[in-house]
Amino acid sequence: MIGTSDKAETDYQAVTYRRPMVLLMGSERHGLPAKAAHACDVLVRIPMQGRADSLNLAVATALIIYEIYNQSRKFDTIKP
């Protein structure tokens, strides 16, 4: 089980996402409830720069799901 937290030390791109997997995304305002966060095998964060401290939940979810997809896709050999 993988959860997200702005307080997590692990960058979301530093994790190898293995299946089967459950991804827990917390609310924009409160994040994951403590009980849910403690149930996770790893907590990841999306690094932010400047004064921004969070992303819209839909955007954050899309970033992480795309990273999961990106790690699992197969590259076909390009034929000339």
Biopython code that builds the backbone (N, CA, C, O; Angstrom):
import numpy as np
from Bio.PDB.StructureBuilder import StructureBuilder

atoms = [
    (1, "MET", "N", (0.847, -1.163, 0.000)),
    (1, "MET", "CA", (0.000, 0.000, 0.000)),
    (1, "MET", "C", (0.896, 1.231, 0.000)),
    (1, "MET", "O", (1.824, 1.331, 0.803)),
    (2, "ILE", "N", (0.621, 2.152, -0.889)),
    (2, "ILE", "CA", (1.394, 3.381, -1.015)),
    (2, "ILE", "C", (0.468, 4.559, -0.752)),
    (2, "ILE", "O", (-0.628, 4.640, -1.306)),
    (3, "GLY", "N", (0.920, 5.461, 0.090)),
    (3, "GLY", "CA", (0.146, 6.649, 0.400)),
    (3, "GLY", "C", (0.934, 7.901, 0.069)),
    (3, "GLY", "O", (2.149, 7.848, -0.121)),
    (4, "THR", "N", (0.245, 9.018, 0.000)),
    (4, "THR", "CA", (0.888, 10.290, -0.272)),
    (4, "THR", "C", (0.820, 11.186, 0.950)),
    (4, "THR", "O", (-0.152, 11.176, 1.705)),
    (5, "SER", "N", (1.879, 11.960, 1.123)),
    (5, "SER", "CA", (1.920, 12.898, 2.244)),
    (5, "SER", "C", (2.908, 14.000, 1.928)),
    (5, "SER", "O", (4.000, 13.734, 1.426)),
    (6, "ASP", "N", (2.538, 15.226, 2.216)),
    (6, "ASP", "CA", (3.479, 16.323, 1.999)),
    (6, "ASP", "C", (4.631, 16.269, 2.996)),
    (6, "ASP", "O", (5.627, 16.974, 2.833)),
    (7, "LYS", "N", (4.501, 15.439, 4.021)),
    (7, "LYS", "CA", (5.553, 15.292, 5.027)),
    (7, "LYS", "C", (6.449, 14.069, 4.773)),
    (7, "LYS", "O", (7.408, 13.836, 5.510)),
    (8, "ALA", "N", (6.136, 13.299, 3.741)),
    (8, "ALA", "CA", (6.925, 12.098, 3.430)),
    (8, "ALA", "C", (8.328, 12.496, 2.983)),
    (8, "ALA", "O", (8.531, 13.572, 2.420)),
    (9, "GLU", "N", (9.289, 11.620, 3.240)),
    (9, "GLU", "CA", (10.672, 11.875, 2.838)),
    (9, "GLU", "C", (10.981, 11.326, 1.454)),
    (9, "GLU", "O", (11.948, 11.756, 0.825)),
    (10, "THR", "N", (10.180, 10.384, 0.969)),
    (10, "THR", "CA", (10.465, 9.699, -0.291)),
    (10, "THR", "C", (9.788, 10.393, -1.471)),
    (10, "THR", "O", (8.576, 10.609, -1.466)),
    (11, "ASP", "N", (10.574, 10.735, -2.465)),
    (11, "ASP", "CA", (10.057, 11.337, -3.696)),
    (11, "ASP", "C", (9.229, 10.293, -4.448)),
    (11, "ASP", "O", (9.602, 9.121, -4.487)),
    (12, "TYR", "N", (8.131, 10.701, -5.033)),
    (12, "TYR", "CA", (7.242, 9.755, -5.717)),
    (12, "TYR", "C", (7.909, 9.066, -6.899)),
    (12, "TYR", "O", (7.467, 7.987, -7.294)),
    (13, "GLN", "N", (8.952, 9.646, -7.476)),
    (13, "GLN", "CA", (9.652, 9.020, -8.593)),
    (13, "GLN", "C", (10.770, 8.088, -8.133)),
    (13, "GLN", "O", (11.369, 7.394, -8.955)),
    (14, "ALA", "N", (11.056, 8.062, -6.841)),
    (14, "ALA", "CA", (12.123, 7.206, -6.312)),
    (14, "ALA", "C", (11.617, 5.825, -5.913)),
    (14, "ALA", "O", (12.406, 4.977, -5.496)),
    (15, "VAL", "N", (10.330, 5.590, -6.031)),
    (15, "VAL", "CA", (9.711, 4.331, -5.623)),
    (15, "VAL", "C", (9.480, 3.455, -6.843)),
    (15, "VAL", "O", (9.108, 3.954, -7.905)),
    (16, "THR", "N", (9.698, 2.156, -6.700)),
    (16, "THR", "CA", (9.307, 1.210, -7.736)),
    (16, "THR", "C", (7.898, 0.736, -7.387)),
    (16, "THR", "O", (7.680, 0.114, -6.347)),
    (17, "TYR", "N", (6.958, 1.032, -8.258)),
    (17, "TYR", "CA", (5.554, 0.691, -8.014)),
    (17, "TYR", "C", (5.286, -0.717, -8.526)),
    (17, "TYR", "O", (5.244, -0.949, -9.734)),
    (18, "ARG", "N", (5.106, -1.652, -7.605)),
    (18, "ARG", "CA", (4.856, -3.042, -7.964)),
    (18, "ARG", "C", (3.370, -3.347, -7.797)),
    (18, "ARG", "O", (2.686, -2.781, -6.945)),
    (19, "ARG", "N", (2.905, -4.252, -8.633)),
    (19, "ARG", "CA", (1.502, -4.659, -8.556)),
    (19, "ARG", "C", (1.404, -6.030, -7.940)),
    (19, "ARG", "O", (2.329, -6.824, -8.108)),
    (20, "PRO", "N", (0.350, -6.352, -7.243)),
    (20, "PRO", "CA", (-0.814, -5.505, -6.972)),
    (20, "PRO", "C", (-0.458, -4.409, -5.977)),
    (20, "PRO", "O", (0.456, -4.558, -5.167)),
    (21, "MET", "N", (-1.186, -3.323, -6.052)),
    (21, "MET", "CA", (-0.891, -2.155, -5.248)),
    (21, "MET", "C", (-2.182, -1.397, -4.967)),
    (21, "MET", "O", (-3.125, -1.407, -5.759)),
    (22, "VAL", "N", (-2.188, -0.750, -3.828)),
    (22, "VAL", "CA", (-3.264, 0.174, -3.487)),
    (22, "VAL", "C", (-2.619, 1.533, -3.300)),
    (22, "VAL", "O", (-1.630, 1.651, -2.578)),
    (23, "LEU", "N", (-3.160, 2.560, -3.937)),
    (23, "LEU", "CA", (-2.659, 3.922, -3.812)),
    (23, "LEU", "C", (-3.675, 4.730, -3.026)),
    (23, "LEU", "O", (-4.839, 4.829, -3.414)),
    (24, "LEU", "N", (-3.230, 5.306, -1.918)),
    (24, "LEU", "CA", (-4.104, 6.133, -1.090)),
    (24, "LEU", "C", (-3.733, 7.599, -1.255)),
    (24, "LEU", "O", (-2.583, 7.986, -1.048)),
    (25, "MET", "N", (-4.706, 8.401, -1.627)),
    (25, "MET", "CA", (-4.521, 9.837, -1.783)),
    (25, "MET", "C", (-5.389, 10.528, -0.738)),
    (25, "MET", "O", (-6.581, 10.238, -0.631)),
    (26, "GLY", "N", (-4.807, 11.427, 0.022)),
    (26, "GLY", "CA", (-5.559, 12.142, 1.043)),
    (26, "GLY", "C", (-6.271, 13.351, 0.472)),
    (26, "GLY", "O", (-6.085, 13.712, -0.690)),
    (27, "SER", "N", (-7.076, 13.960, 1.297)),
    (27, "SER", "CA", (-7.791, 15.162, 0.864)),
    (27, "SER", "C", (-6.816, 16.312, 0.699)),
    (27, "SER", "O", (-5.727, 16.295, 1.274)),
    (28, "GLU", "N", (-7.201, 17.311, -0.083)),
    (28, "GLU", "CA", (-6.328, 18.459, -0.325)),
    (28, "GLU", "C", (-6.029, 19.213, 0.965)),
    (28, "GLU", "O", (-4.904, 19.671, 1.166)),
    (29, "ARG", "N", (-6.982, 19.341, 1.803)),
    (29, "ARG", "CA", (-6.815, 20.141, 3.016)),
    (29, "ARG", "C", (-6.133, 19.380, 4.147)),
    (29, "ARG", "O", (-5.254, 19.918, 4.821)),
    (30, "HIS", "N", (-6.543, 18.112, 4.358)),
    (30, "HIS", "CA", (-6.084, 17.377, 5.541)),
    (30, "HIS", "C", (-5.107, 16.247, 5.253)),
    (30, "HIS", "O", (-4.505, 15.709, 6.181)),
    (31, "GLY", "N", (-4.939, 15.879, 4.001)),
    (31, "GLY", "CA", (-4.069, 14.756, 3.678)),
    (31, "GLY", "C", (-4.687, 13.438, 4.109)),
    (31, "GLY", "O", (-5.897, 13.349, 4.320)),
    (32, "LEU", "N", (-3.855, 12.421, 4.237)),
    (32, "LEU", "CA", (-4.339, 11.108, 4.674)),
    (32, "LEU", "C", (-4.614, 11.117, 6.168)),
    (32, "LEU", "O", (-3.856, 11.716, 6.931)),
    (33, "PRO", "N", (-5.679, 10.468, 6.595)),
    (33, "PRO", "CA", (-5.866, 10.293, 8.041)),
    (33, "PRO", "C", (-4.694, 9.484, 8.605)),
    (33, "PRO", "O", (-4.141, 8.630, 7.913)),
    (34, "ALA", "N", (-4.323, 9.745, 9.836)),
    (34, "ALA", "CA", (-3.166, 9.082, 10.464)),
    (34, "ALA", "C", (-3.272, 7.565, 10.391)),
    (34, "ALA", "O", (-2.277, 6.891, 10.124)),
    (35, "LYS", "N", (-4.448, 7.024, 10.622)),
    (35, "LYS", "CA", (-4.629, 5.574, 10.594)),
    (35, "LYS", "C", (-4.318, 5.003, 9.203)),
    (35, "LYS", "O", (-3.706, 3.941, 9.087)),
    (36, "ALA", "N", (-4.735, 5.700, 8.169)),
    (36, "ALA", "CA", (-4.465, 5.264, 6.800)),
    (36, "ALA", "C", (-2.978, 5.382, 6.482)),
    (36, "ALA", "O", (-2.406, 4.493, 5.852)),
    (37, "ALA", "N", (-2.356, 6.464, 6.910)),
    (37, "ALA", "CA", (-0.927, 6.664, 6.658)),
    (37, "ALA", "C", (-0.102, 5.573, 7.330)),
    (37, "ALA", "O", (0.853, 5.071, 6.739)),
    (38, "HIS", "N", (-0.452, 5.206, 8.535)),
    (38, "HIS", "CA", (0.285, 4.162, 9.260)),
    (38, "HIS", "C", (0.103, 2.788, 8.616)),
    (38, "HIS", "O", (0.953, 1.913, 8.785)),
    (39, "ALA", "N", (-0.978, 2.587, 7.889)),
    (39, "ALA", "CA", (-1.230, 1.306, 7.226)),
    (39, "ALA", "C", (-0.403, 1.144, 5.950)),
    (39, "ALA", "O", (-0.288, 0.035, 5.428)),
    (40, "CYS", "N", (0.172, 2.229, 5.447)),
    (40, "CYS", "CA", (0.922, 2.189, 4.189)),
    (40, "CYS", "C", (2.307, 1.592, 4.385)),
    (40, "CYS", "O", (2.928, 1.748, 5.436)),
    (41, "ASP", "N", (2.774, 0.905, 3.351)),
    (41, "ASP", "CA", (4.142, 0.381, 3.342)),
    (41, "ASP", "C", (5.144, 1.505, 3.117)),
    (41, "ASP", "O", (6.253, 1.475, 3.651)),
    (42, "VAL", "N", (4.751, 2.482, 2.334)),
    (42, "VAL", "CA", (5.606, 3.635, 2.047)),
    (42, "VAL", "C", (4.727, 4.853, 1.808)),
    (42, "VAL", "O", (3.632, 4.751, 1.255)),
    (43, "LEU", "N", (5.227, 6.009, 2.238)),
    (43, "LEU", "CA", (4.577, 7.287, 1.955)),
    (43, "LEU", "C", (5.478, 8.054, 0.993)),
    (43, "LEU", "O", (6.694, 8.103, 1.178)),
    (44, "VAL", "N", (4.883, 8.646, -0.024)),
    (44, "VAL", "CA", (5.637, 9.409, -1.017)),
    (44, "VAL", "C", (5.128, 10.840, -1.066)),
    (44, "VAL", "O", (4.010, 11.143, -0.650)),
    (45, "ARG", "N", (5.986, 11.708, -1.588)),
    (45, "ARG", "CA", (5.600, 13.104, -1.738)),
    (45, "ARG", "C", (5.943, 13.571, -3.146)),
    (45, "ARG", "O", (6.819, 13.016, -3.809)),
    (46, "ILE", "N", (5.241, 14.589, -3.580)),
    (46, "ILE", "CA", (5.550, 15.269, -4.832)),
    (46, "ILE", "C", (6.297, 16.536, -4.430)),
    (46, "ILE", "O", (5.724, 17.402, -3.769)),
    (47, "PRO", "N", (7.581, 16.660, -4.823)),
    (47, "PRO", "CA", (8.349, 17.815, -4.379)),
    (47, "PRO", "C", (7.788, 19.116, -4.951)),
    (47, "PRO", "O", (7.358, 19.176, -6.102)),
    (48, "MET", "N", (7.805, 20.133, -4.130)),
    (48, "MET", "CA", (7.306, 21.450, -4.525)),
    (48, "MET", "C", (8.437, 22.455, -4.368)),
    (48, "MET", "O", (9.310, 22.290, -3.517)),
    (49, "GLN", "N", (8.418, 23.491, -5.188)),
    (49, "GLN", "CA", (9.415, 24.553, -5.085)),
    (49, "GLN", "C", (8.711, 25.877, -4.867)),
    (49, "GLN", "O", (7.528, 26.034, -5.169)),
    (50, "GLY", "N", (9.453, 26.809, -4.346)),
    (50, "GLY", "CA", (8.885, 28.131, -4.123)),
    (50, "GLY", "C", (7.911, 28.121, -2.959)),
    (50, "GLY", "O", (8.097, 27.383, -1.991)),
    (51, "ARG", "N", (6.880, 28.933, -3.052)),
    (51, "ARG", "CA", (5.931, 29.074, -1.947)),
    (51, "ARG", "C", (4.763, 28.098, -2.038)),
    (51, "ARG", "O", (3.988, 27.974, -1.089)),
    (52, "ALA", "N", (4.627, 27.409, -3.155)),
    (52, "ALA", "CA", (3.550, 26.428, -3.288)),
    (52, "ALA", "C", (3.799, 25.272, -2.337)),
    (52, "ALA", "O", (4.926, 24.792, -2.216)),
    (53, "ASP", "N", (2.749, 24.824, -1.661)),
    (53, "ASP", "CA", (2.934, 23.709, -0.729)),
    (53, "ASP", "C", (2.053, 22.514, -1.050)),
    (53, "ASP", "O", (2.128, 21.492, -0.367)),
    (54, "SER", "N", (1.218, 22.626, -2.082)),
    (54, "SER", "CA", (0.379, 21.480, -2.423)),
    (54, "SER", "C", (-0.165, 21.635, -3.841)),
    (54, "SER", "O", (-0.103, 22.705, -4.447)),
    (55, "LEU", "N", (-0.697, 20.533, -4.337)),
    (55, "LEU", "CA", (-1.355, 20.510, -5.640)),
    (55, "LEU", "C", (-2.813, 20.126, -5.446)),
    (55, "LEU", "O", (-3.182, 19.540, -4.428)),
    (56, "ASN", "N", (-3.623, 20.455, -6.412)),
    (56, "ASN", "CA", (-4.984, 19.970, -6.453)),
    (56, "ASN", "C", (-4.947, 18.444, -6.420)),
    (56, "ASN", "O", (-4.072, 17.838, -7.037)),
    (57, "LEU", "N", (-5.886, 17.815, -5.710)),
    (57, "LEU", "CA", (-5.880, 16.360, -5.553)),
    (57, "LEU", "C", (-5.919, 15.635, -6.891)),
    (57, "LEU", "O", (-5.231, 14.629, -7.067)),
    (58, "ALA", "N", (-6.706, 16.123, -7.827)),
    (58, "ALA", "CA", (-6.789, 15.466, -9.137)),
    (58, "ALA", "C", (-5.453, 15.542, -9.872)),
    (58, "ALA", "O", (-5.046, 14.577, -10.519)),
    (59, "VAL", "N", (-4.773, 16.674, -9.777)),
    (59, "VAL", "CA", (-3.476, 16.839, -10.440)),
    (59, "VAL", "C", (-2.440, 15.930, -9.781)),
    (59, "VAL", "O", (-1.682, 15.255, -10.478)),
    (60, "ALA", "N", (-2.396, 15.904, -8.466)),
    (60, "ALA", "CA", (-1.452, 15.055, -7.742)),
    (60, "ALA", "C", (-1.685, 13.583, -8.079)),
    (60, "ALA", "O", (-0.734, 12.836, -8.306)),
    (61, "THR", "N", (-2.940, 13.174, -8.111)),
    (61, "THR", "CA", (-3.269, 11.782, -8.452)),
    (61, "THR", "C", (-2.822, 11.458, -9.865)),
    (61, "THR", "O", (-2.266, 10.387, -10.111)),
    (62, "ALA", "N", (-3.059, 12.373, -10.797)),
    (62, "ALA", "CA", (-2.657, 12.155, -12.185)),
    (62, "ALA", "C", (-1.146, 11.997, -12.305)),
    (62, "ALA", "O", (-0.676, 11.137, -13.049)),
    (63, "LEU", "N", (-0.373, 12.818, -11.580)),
    (63, "LEU", "CA", (1.087, 12.710, -11.632)),
    (63, "LEU", "C", (1.563, 11.337, -11.162)),
    (63, "LEU", "O", (2.411, 10.713, -11.799)),
    (64, "ILE", "N", (1.021, 10.884, -10.063)),
    (64, "ILE", "CA", (1.474, 9.605, -9.514)),
    (64, "ILE", "C", (0.995, 8.437, -10.381)),
    (64, "ILE", "O", (1.749, 7.493, -10.613)),
    (65, "ILE", "N", (-0.228, 8.493, -10.853)),
    (65, "ILE", "CA", (-0.711, 7.414, -11.729)),
    (65, "ILE", "C", (0.106, 7.372, -13.022)),
    (65, "ILE", "O", (0.385, 6.291, -13.541)),
    (66, "TYR", "N", (0.488, 8.533, -13.542)),
    (66, "TYR", "CA", (1.312, 8.529, -14.740)),
    (66, "TYR", "C", (2.690, 7.932, -14.452)),
    (66, "TYR", "O", (3.240, 7.220, -15.292)),
    (67, "GLU", "N", (3.241, 8.210, -13.297)),
    (67, "GLU", "CA", (4.527, 7.602, -12.933)),
    (67, "GLU", "C", (4.392, 6.084, -12.832)),
    (67, "GLU", "O", (5.283, 5.356, -13.269)),
    (68, "ILE", "N", (3.301, 5.607, -12.268)),
    (68, "ILE", "CA", (3.056, 4.161, -12.190)),
    (68, "ILE", "C", (2.969, 3.573, -13.599)),
    (68, "ILE", "O", (3.575, 2.542, -13.888)),
    (69, "TYR", "N", (2.219, 4.230, -14.457)),
    (69, "TYR", "CA", (2.102, 3.796, -15.852)),
    (69, "TYR", "C", (3.462, 3.815, -16.547)),
    (69, "TYR", "O", (3.837, 2.859, -17.225)),
    (70, "ASN", "N", (4.186, 4.903, -16.373)),
    (70, "ASN", "CA", (5.471, 5.076, -17.040)),
    (70, "ASN", "C", (6.451, 3.978, -16.651)),
    (70, "ASN", "O", (7.219, 3.508, -17.491)),
    (71, "GLN", "N", (6.434, 3.571, -15.405)),
    (71, "GLN", "CA", (7.329, 2.505, -14.959)),
    (71, "GLN", "C", (6.938, 1.139, -15.509)),
    (71, "GLN", "O", (7.785, 0.254, -15.628)),
    (72, "SER", "N", (5.692, 0.962, -15.836)),
    (72, "SER", "CA", (5.234, -0.375, -16.242)),
    (72, "SER", "C", (5.103, -0.575, -17.738)),
    (72, "SER", "O", (4.923, -1.703, -18.196)),
    (73, "ARG", "N", (5.190, 0.503, -18.512)),
    (73, "ARG", "CA", (4.967, 0.330, -19.947)),
    (73, "ARG", "C", (6.166, -0.323, -20.611)),
    (73, "ARG", "O", (7.302, -0.202, -20.152)),
    (74, "LYS", "N", (5.886, -1.007, -21.686)),
    (74, "LYS", "CA", (6.927, -1.695, -22.451)),
    (74, "LYS", "C", (7.252, -0.855, -23.668)),
    (74, "LYS", "O", (6.358, -0.302, -24.309)),
    (75, "PHE", "N", (8.533, -0.762, -23.983)),
    (75, "PHE", "CA", (8.950, -0.013, -25.152)),
    (75, "PHE", "C", (9.143, -0.974, -26.316)),
    (75, "PHE", "O", (9.887, -1.950, -26.216)),
    (76, "ASP", "N", (8.479, -0.692, -27.391)),
    (76, "ASP", "CA", (8.657, -1.489, -28.611)),
    (76, "ASP", "C", (9.910, -1.010, -29.336)),
    (76, "ASP", "O", (10.259, 0.169, -29.289)),
    (77, "THR", "N", (10.566, -1.931, -29.995)),
    (77, "THR", "CA", (11.730, -1.564, -30.785)),
    (77, "THR", "C", (11.271, -0.776, -31.990)),
    (77, "THR", "O", (10.344, -1.177, -32.694)),
    (78, "ILE", "N", (11.924, 0.345, -32.222)),
    (78, "ILE", "CA", (11.587, 1.175, -33.388)),
    (78, "ILE", "C", (12.245, 0.555, -34.615)),
    (78, "ILE", "O", (13.451, 0.309, -34.640)),
    (79, "LYS", "N", (11.431, 0.311, -35.618)),
    (79, "LYS", "CA", (11.940, -0.287, -36.838)),
    (79, "LYS", "C", (12.097, 0.788, -37.895)),
    (79, "LYS", "O", (11.210, 1.623, -38.068)),
    (80, "PRO", "N", (13.238, 0.777, -38.616)),
    (80, "PRO", "CA", (13.442, 1.801, -39.654)),
    (80, "PRO", "C", (12.498, 1.625, -40.823)),
    (80, "PRO", "O", (12.544, 2.404, -41.776)),
]
sb = StructureBuilder()
sb.init_structure("model")
sb.init_model(0)
sb.init_chain("A")
sb.init_seg("    ")
for serial, (resi, resn, name, xyz) in enumerate(atoms, 1):
    if name == "N":
        sb.init_residue(resn, " ", resi, " ")
    sb.init_atom(name, np.array(xyz, "f"), 0.0, 1.0, " ", f" {name:<3s}", serial, name[0])
structure = sb.get_structure()
